[in-house]
Amino acid sequence: MRRFVLTNGQEHALPLFVETVGAAKEADKMVRSEGYPYYHWLQTIRGEGVFRIGDRAYALPANSGILVQPGVPHTYETRGDHWDTAYLTFGGPNAPELLQSLNLLEPVPMHWENDSPMSHLLEGMLDRLEEDADLFGLTASAEAYRFLITLRHYGSPDSPSARVRSSEKLRPLLEWMERSYANADVGLAEMSDVLNMPVSSLNVLFRGTFGVSPYVYLIQLRLRKAKELLINQPATPVKQIAEYVGFRDASHFVATFRRKTGIPPEQFRRLYG
């Protein structure tokens, strides 16, 4: 068993802090009737285990893991001859908002491909923390943020093959969005028509694949195109760029751009143009 523990308490002042990182060979059944005081991520390195939350049991084979919120009762145990795991426990005032924005709050198994960075990310994190005198938890905090971003990028609540099938189903809509994002009249009704499916089904399929609704994806696409225009066309007024990327008026565009990026379009242009 390997375990890195941050114990001086100063790291708890960080927006996102790490309590422990470790790797273990699971042997005995773990019962936590009152849950764990921090967010608890557990993943399988080799072998397979069973993780139970309430009356639901989840298999955790290799290349899968599960994240449980603080205070949620759960149990887990080995299935088969052996079960090698890695784990991360963390907290912080910004943790709930971060996990919500990454769509990681639902306590269901996440899966990834065998060659994904997820497979050995925690073990590498453990190696680096053991070599670094991280007195204030800053390195661990950065590592935890990197881990969650990587999990969101490579992990899926479905099997990797199911995620690929979903993305293929959505490909005609994604290509249509690339052609139609400048049309301010585009909405969920038009998107559902492209795939000939109900809006409710489209939302479920899109969220399961990309973690956001199709409308949010469209807004993100418009903002990405706007950034390209702000940089590549420095003489084009912001109002005109707003029209080019599908916003009906400049004030709505500026407000949305500022909310999503933290700065207004003109400041973005000065910084990156």
N, C-alpha and C positions, 0 to 999 in steps of 0.2 A: 504494500500500500504506500502511496505517496500523497502528501497533503501539504499545501501551503496555506497558512492562516495569517490574516492580518489582525493583530490584536491590540494595537496601541490606542485605538478609538478615534484618532485624529482623522482617519480616512472617512469616518461617518459624516463629516461635514461636507463631503463632496456630493455633487448632484447625482452621481452614480458611483457606488462603491462596491468593492468585492469583499466578501467575508472569507470564503474559502475557495480553493481550486484543488482538485485531487483526482486520483485514479485508484481504483480498488478492484480486488477480486471478490465479488459478492459470494457469500457463503450462507449466512443466516438470513432469515426473513426479517425485513425491516418494517416495523409497525409504528406509525406516527398518528396516534389518535387525535392529537391536537394540531397536526400539521407541523410545518417548520417556520421559524420566525422571519425568514427571508425568502425571496424568490429562489426556487431550487430547480436547477436544470440537471437532468440525468440522461446520459446517452450510453449506448452500447458500443464498445470497441470490438469485442469478440463474444461469441456465444449468443444467448438470448435470455431475456427476463420477462416477467409479467408485472405490470404496474397497475394498481387498482385505486380508483377514486370513486368513493361511494359504491354504487352497485355496478360500475362499469370497469371492465378489465381490458387492458391493452397489451398486446404483445410488443416487445421491444427487441427486434432482431438487430443485427449489425447495421450500421448506417441509419440509425433512428434514435430519437430521444424525445423527452417530454419536459415541459416547463410547468411548474406548479406555483401558484400564488401563495403568499404567506398565510399561514393559519388554515390551510385546506387539508383535512385529514386524508392520509393515503398510506398504502402499503406497497412493497415490492419484494420480489424474490426471484431466485434463479429458476429458469426452465431448462432442464437438461443437465449436462455434465459440468458446465462452467459458464460463468457470466462475468466478463471483464468490462468495467464501466469507467467513465470519466464524469466529473460533476463540477458544477459551478454554483455557488450561492452568492447572492448579491442583493443590494437594496439601494436606497437613496430617494430623495424627494422627487427627482425627475424620472425615476424608473417606471412608474405607472403610465405616465404620458408617453414616454419613449416606446414602451411595449405596445401601447394602444396604436400609436402611429405606425408601428411595424406590423400590426395585426398579429401579435404573438401572445395575446392574453388568454386565448381559448386553450384549456388544458387538454390538448389532443396530441398524439404522436406526430412528430415531424420526421420526414424521410429525405434522404439525399442520395445522389449517385456515389458509387464506390470511389471514383477518382475526384470527388469534391474536396475542397479544402477543409470541409467540416470534419472529415474522418479523423484528422490528427491535430486539429486546431487547439483543443484544450491541452493536449499533451505538450505541444510546443509552447503554449502559454505558461504551463507549469515549469517547463525548462527555463524560460526566460525570467520568470519571477524568482526562481531559486538562485539564479546567478546575479540578480540585481538587488541592491540594498534599497528597497522601495519603502523608505521610512514613512512617507505620508500617503501611500496608496495611490499616487498619481499614475504610475505605470500600470498598475492593476486596473484602475478605472478606465484608462485608454484601451487596455486589452479587452475589458468586458464590453465596451462600446463596439469595438471591432468585431468581437465574437457575435454580438446580436445582429449587427449589420450583415455579417456573413451568413448567419442562420436565415435571415429574411431573404437573402439573395439566392441561396442554394437549397434551402429547406422547403418542403411542401407538406401540407397535412395529408395529402394523398401519396401514393407511391410515385416515384419519378416517371414511370411509364404512363400513369394516369395523367400526370401533369403535361406530358408531351402530347397526349391525345387531346387534352383540353385546349392547349395552345394551337394545335392544328385546326380544331374546330373554329377557333377565333381568328385564324389568319385572314380569311376574307374580310372580316370587319376591321382588322388592324390596317390592312392595305387600303380599305375604303376610307378610314379616318385620315390616312396620310394624304389622300386626294381631296378630302372634303372638310378638313379642319377650318378652312377660311370661311365657310358658310355659317353665318351667325344663326341660321334657322335650324341647324342640326341639333337634335335632341335624342332622348332615349327611344322615342317612337321610330325615328328613322334608323337608328342603330339596330333595333330589334327586327325591322323589316329586312335589313341586309342578310341576317341569318335565318329569317323566317321562324323566329321563336318568340314566346312571350317575354315582356320586359322583366318579369320576376325571374324567369329561368336564365335570362341573359345576365342579370345581376349576380345570381348565384355562381354561374360558370365563370364570370369575369373575376369576381372576388376570390374564388378558389384558385384561380391561375395567377393573378397578379396582386392580390391583396387589397385592391381598391375597386370602386365601382367603375363602370365604363365611362360615366360622365366625368368623374375625377381624372381618369386616364386622359380623356379628351382635353380637359383644362391643362393638364401637365404637358400634353403635346403642343397645345397652342403657346404655352409659355416658353417651351423649348424653342419653338420656331421664332418667337418674338426675340429671344436672346440672340439668336443667330442674326436676325435683321438689325437689332440694335448695334451689334458689333460690325457687321459687314456693310451696313448702309448708314454711316454716321450723320449724313445730311438729311435723312428722312425723318420728318416730325413724328413724335410719339403717337399722336392722334392717328396718323396714317398707318403706322405699324399696327396699332390696335385693330384697325379695319382689316388689314392684310391677314391677321391671324384669327379673325372670327369674333371679335368683341364688338358689340353694337355701339358702345361709346367709350371715349378715352378715360373717363373717370372710373368706370367699372374696371377697365383694364389696369389702370394704375393701382387701384385698391387691391385687386387680386394679385398683381405682380408683387406688390409690397408685402402682402400677407404671406405669400408663399416663399419669397426670397429674403425678406427682411429689409430690403432697400427699394426705393422707387426706380422706375426704368431709366431715368436720366442719370441717376447716380451709378447704376449698373453700367451704363454706357461709358461714363467717365473712368470707372475702375477697370473695365475690361476691354474697352474699345481702343 
